[in-house]
Amino acid sequence: MINRIISFVIAITIFSGCDTTVQKGQSNRILPNVTGGAGEVLVVIDDYLWDGPTGELLKDVLKEEFPALPQSEPMFDVTQISGASFDNLFKFHRSIVLVTINETIEKSDIAFRKNVWARPQILTEIKAANSEELRKVIKLNSKVIQQFFITYDRQRLTDSYQESKDLEIQKMMAGNHHIRLAIPRGYNVDVSSDDYSSVSIETPDFSQVLHVWEYPADGKVALQSGNLLLQRNAFSRKYVKGPREGSFMTTSKNYPPVFYDLKSDHKEIVEIRGLWELENGFMGGPFVSHSVLDEKRQRIVTVEGYVYYPNQKKRIKVRQLEAIIYSLEII
């Protein structure tokens, strides 16, 4: 098992420091909607830099493999254009990295901005006097750049889901589990009980499922990785059945889950990313979950999303579930 600690301090610092001013005196002007899809990043950089060591650094940041998917997919789909091609059409893109080299620049700098030419838009602007200084600033801020796009992309989805929440499902989740989740319209209730609830989108091509379970906690030891996996397998065995007699969901042993320790609203959260499979069956796919200790009620609450989408790319489906999971509030 891999155990990583992720801090939200970087993301909070970036967003609180984002420059939202378009031009002096025009910060409140009406901006057009963004173009481009979720998970797409436009990199504006001259070709000779993109094809060399500087471009390799940026590709490592933006095309790093998305964690815990059965097939390899990059973190983002990246399109590159030169500075000379960066016209008004491209300026409306939802996520932009703008790289500038100019020998008059006295100090290398990186800035994170939002809603510069369109809304809701994010921009990472990197400036340096030469290619060597440019590579230094990218190396120094590689994780910050990546986390900026990951977190903001997720938040845009969450905000959209908050505006289209299914009120009946909200009521059910609050009544059963004392939680709020930004679950948009389109999901159907599959199971509703005091210790386990499940909602899903089912089509002939894919299944996108969000399920919640809870159980009594024995202090923070209940958030240990081994305990969380035992509970996951127990609940999925009981409630998530396959089409064949005697088949049920379990955690794949071929891909050890990845654990992340998070903090949000002064609560400790353990995120698990991994692959699920059917015992006595042939189905499988990725899952991501958040488990949190509710000290007031002395219980562990887990919200998990999983995808079944055979032979297709799954990153977008997982990111949609992440946007819901990260909206978790204990009430």
C-alpha positions in Angstrom: 0.0 0.0 0.0 1.1 3.5 -0.7 0.4 6.2 1.9 0.6 9.9 0.8 -0.2 13.1 2.7 -1.9 15.8 0.6 -2.2 19.3 2.0 -4.9 21.8 1.0 -2.7 24.7 2.0 -1.2 25.0 -1.5 -4.6 25.1 -3.1 -6.0 27.5 -0.6 -3.0 29.8 -1.0 -3.2 29.8 -4.8 -7.0 30.5 -4.9 -6.9 33.2 -2.3 -4.1 34.9 -4.2 -5.7 34.6 -7.7 -5.7 37.8 -9.6 -9.3 38.3 -10.8 -8.7 41.7 -12.4 -9.1 41.8 -16.2 -8.1 45.4 -16.8 -8.0 48.3 -14.5 -11.6 49.6 -14.2 -13.0 46.7 -16.0 -13.0 43.9 -13.5 -16.8 43.8 -13.3 -17.4 43.6 -17.1 -19.5 40.8 -18.5 -17.3 38.0 -19.8 -18.1 35.3 -22.4 -18.5 31.7 -21.5 -15.4 29.5 -21.8 -14.7 27.1 -24.6 -13.1 23.6 -24.3 -14.1 20.6 -22.3 -13.4 19.6 -18.7 -9.9 18.2 -18.3 -8.5 20.1 -21.3 -5.5 22.5 -20.9 -4.3 24.9 -23.6 -0.5 25.6 -23.4 0.7 28.7 -25.2 4.4 28.4 -25.7 6.7 28.7 -28.7 7.3 25.5 -30.6 11.1 25.4 -30.0 10.4 25.5 -26.3 7.6 22.9 -26.4 9.8 20.5 -28.4 12.7 20.8 -26.0 13.4 20.3 -22.3 11.0 23.0 -21.2 8.2 21.3 -23.0 9.1 18.0 -21.4 8.8 19.5 -18.0 5.3 20.9 -18.7 4.2 17.6 -20.2 5.4 15.7 -17.1 3.2 18.1 -15.0 0.1 18.1 -17.2 0.2 14.6 -18.7 1.1 12.7 -15.5 -0.8 9.4 -15.3 -4.2 9.7 -13.7 -4.1 7.5 -10.5 -5.9 4.2 -10.2 -7.4 3.7 -13.6 -7.4 0.3 -15.3 -6.1 1.8 -18.6 -3.5 4.6 -18.6 -4.9 8.1 -19.1 -3.2 11.5 -18.7 -4.2 13.9 -16.0 -5.2 16.4 -18.7 -5.7 16.5 -22.4 -3.1 19.1 -23.6 -3.2 21.2 -26.7 -0.2 23.4 -27.6 -0.1 26.6 -29.7 2.5 29.2 -30.3 2.3 32.7 -28.9 1.7 34.1 -32.4 -1.5 31.9 -32.7 -3.0 33.0 -29.4 -5.8 35.1 -30.8 -9.2 35.9 -29.3 -10.7 32.5 -30.1 -8.1 30.7 -28.0 -8.3 33.3 -25.2 -11.8 31.9 -24.3 -10.4 28.5 -23.4 -11.3 27.3 -19.9 -7.7 26.4 -18.7 -4.6 28.1 -20.1 -0.9 27.9 -19.4 0.7 31.1 -20.9 4.5 31.0 -21.2 6.5 34.1 -21.9 10.3 34.5 -22.4 11.7 38.0 -22.6 15.2 39.1 -21.8 13.8 42.3 -20.2 12.1 40.3 -17.4 14.2 40.8 -14.3 12.8 38.0 -12.2 11.2 34.7 -13.1 7.6 34.6 -11.9 4.5 32.5 -11.9 1.0 33.9 -11.4 -2.4 32.1 -11.0 -5.4 34.1 -12.3 -9.0 33.5 -13.0 -11.7 34.9 -15.3 -9.2 36.9 -17.4 -10.9 36.7 -20.9 -13.8 34.4 -20.1 -15.7 32.8 -17.3 -15.2 30.5 -15.5 -11.5 30.5 -16.7 -8.2 29.8 -15.0 -4.8 30.9 -16.2 -1.3 30.0 -15.1 1.1 32.6 -16.4 4.8 31.8 -16.4 7.5 34.5 -17.2 11.2 34.2 -17.4 14.2 36.0 -19.1 15.5 32.8 -20.7 14.8 29.1 -21.1 17.1 28.1 -18.2 15.3 30.4 -15.8 12.0 29.2 -17.2 12.8 25.6 -16.5 13.8 26.5 -12.9 10.5 28.2 -12.2 8.5 25.3 -13.7 10.5 22.7 -11.6 10.0 24.7 -8.5 6.3 25.0 -9.0 5.4 21.8 -10.8 3.1 20.3 -8.1 1.5 23.7 -7.5 0.7 24.1 -11.2 -0.8 20.6 -11.3 -2.8 21.0 -8.2 -4.2 24.4 -9.3 -5.7 22.8 -12.4 -6.9 19.7 -10.6 -8.6 21.5 -7.8 -10.1 24.3 -9.8 -11.5 21.9 -12.5 -13.1 19.9 -9.7 -14.6 22.9 -8.0 -16.2 24.1 -11.3 -18.0 20.8 -11.6 -19.0 20.9 -7.9 -20.4 24.4 -8.3 -22.4 23.3 -11.3 -23.8 20.3 -9.4 -24.7 22.5 -6.5 -26.9 24.5 -8.8 -28.7 21.4 -10.1 -29.0 19.3 -6.9 -31.6 16.6 -6.7 -33.7 17.8 -3.7 -35.2 14.4 -3.0 -31.8 12.7 -2.9 -30.6 15.5 -0.7 -33.4 14.8 1.7 -32.7 11.1 1.7 -29.0 11.5 2.3 -29.6 14.0 5.2 -32.2 11.7 6.7 -30.3 8.5 6.5 -26.7 9.7 7.0 -26.7 13.3 8.3 -24.7 14.5 5.3 -24.9 16.9 2.3 -23.6 16.0 -1.1 -23.9 17.9 -4.4 -25.6 15.1 -6.3 -27.1 16.5 -9.5 -30.4 15.5 -11.1 -30.1 12.4 -13.2 -29.2 10.0 -10.5 -31.7 7.4 -9.3 -32.0 5.9 -5.8 -31.1 2.2 -5.7 -30.9 1.5 -1.9 -31.9 3.7 1.0 -31.3 2.6 4.6 -29.8 3.9 7.8 -26.4 2.3 7.3 -26.1 2.1 3.5 -27.6 4.2 0.6 -26.8 4.0 -3.2 -27.7 6.2 -6.2 -26.7 5.7 -9.8 -26.8 6.6 -13.4 -27.3 3.5 -15.5 -27.2 3.4 -19.3 -26.6 0.5 -21.8 -23.0 1.6 -22.0 -21.9 2.5 -18.4 -22.7 2.6 -14.7 -21.8 5.6 -12.5 -22.6 4.8 -8.9 -22.3 6.7 -5.7 -22.8 4.9 -2.4 -22.6 5.8 1.2 -22.1 3.6 4.3 -21.6 4.3 8.0 -20.7 2.3 11.1 -19.6 2.9 14.7 -16.1 4.2 15.2 -13.6 3.3 17.8 -11.6 6.5 17.8 -9.3 7.5 15.0 -7.9 4.0 14.7 -11.0 3.3 12.6 -9.5 5.5 9.9 -6.5 3.2 9.5 -6.2 1.8 5.9 -6.7 -1.8 6.9 -9.9 -1.1 8.8 -11.3 1.0 6.0 -10.7 -1.8 3.4 -12.3 -4.4 5.7 -15.4 -2.3 6.0 -15.5 -1.5 2.3 -15.3 -5.2 1.3 -18.0 -6.0 3.9 -20.5 -3.5 2.7 -19.9 -4.1 -1.0 -20.2 -7.9 -0.5 -23.6 -7.3 1.2 -25.0 -4.7 -1.1 -23.3 -4.7 -4.5 -24.1 -7.9 -6.3 -23.1 -9.0 -9.8 -25.2 -10.5 -12.5 -24.0 -14.0 -11.8 -25.3 -16.0 -8.8 -22.9 -15.6 -5.9 -21.0 -12.7 -7.4 -20.3 -9.5 -5.4 -18.0 -6.5 -5.4 -14.6 -6.6 -3.7 -11.3 -4.6 -3.9 -8.9 -5.8 -6.5 -5.8 -7.5 -5.2 -3.9 -6.9 -8.5 -3.7 -3.2 -8.0 -3.0 -2.1 -4.4 -5.2 0.9 -3.4 -3.6 4.3 -2.9 -4.3 6.2 0.3 -4.2 9.9 0.8 -4.6 11.8 4.1 -6.6 15.0 3.6 -8.1 17.7 5.8 -11.2 19.7 5.2 -13.1 21.9 7.7 -10.8 20.7 10.5 -11.9 17.1 9.8 -9.5 14.3 8.9 -10.4 12.5 5.7 -8.9 9.4 4.2 -9.1 9.2 0.4 -8.8 5.8 -1.3 -8.3 5.2 -5.0 -8.2 1.8 -6.4 -9.8 -0.8 -8.6 -12.9 -2.9 -7.9 -13.7 -6.3 -9.3 -16.4 -8.9 -9.0 -15.8 -12.0 -6.9 -17.1 -14.9 -9.0 -17.6 -12.5 -11.9 -15.8 -10.6 -14.7 -16.7 -7.0 -14.2 -14.4 -4.3 -12.8 -13.4 -0.6 -12.8 -12.0 2.3 -10.8 -13.3 3.7 -7.5 -12.6 6.7 -5.3 -13.8 7.2 -1.7 -13.6 9.6 1.2 -14.0 8.3 4.8 -14.4 10.8 7.7 -14.7 10.4 11.4 -17.9 12.1 12.7 -16.8 12.7 16.3 -20.2 14.0 17.4 -21.9 10.7 16.5 -18.8 8.5 16.9 -19.1 6.9 13.5 -17.2 6.6 10.3 -19.0 7.8 7.1 -17.7 6.7 3.7 -18.8 8.2 0.4 -17.6 6.3 -2.6 -18.0 6.5 -6.3 -17.3 3.8 -8.8 -17.5 3.4 -12.6 -18.2 0.5 -14.9 -17.5 1.5 -18.5 -15.8 -1.5 -20.2 -13.2 -0.7 -22.9 -13.7 3.0 -22.6 -11.8 5.9 -21.1 -13.0 6.5 -17.5 -11.1 9.6 -16.3 -14.0 12.0 -17.0 -16.5 9.7 -15.3 -14.3 9.4 -12.2 -13.8 13.2 -12.1 -17.5 13.7 -12.1 -17.9 11.5 -9.1 -14.9 13.2 -7.4 -16.8 16.5 -7.7 -19.6 15.1 -5.7 -17.5 13.3 -3.2 -15.4 16.4 -2.4 -18.7 18.3 -1.6 -19.3 16.1 1.5 -20.5 17.9 4.5 -21.5 16.4 7.9 -24.6 18.0 9.3 
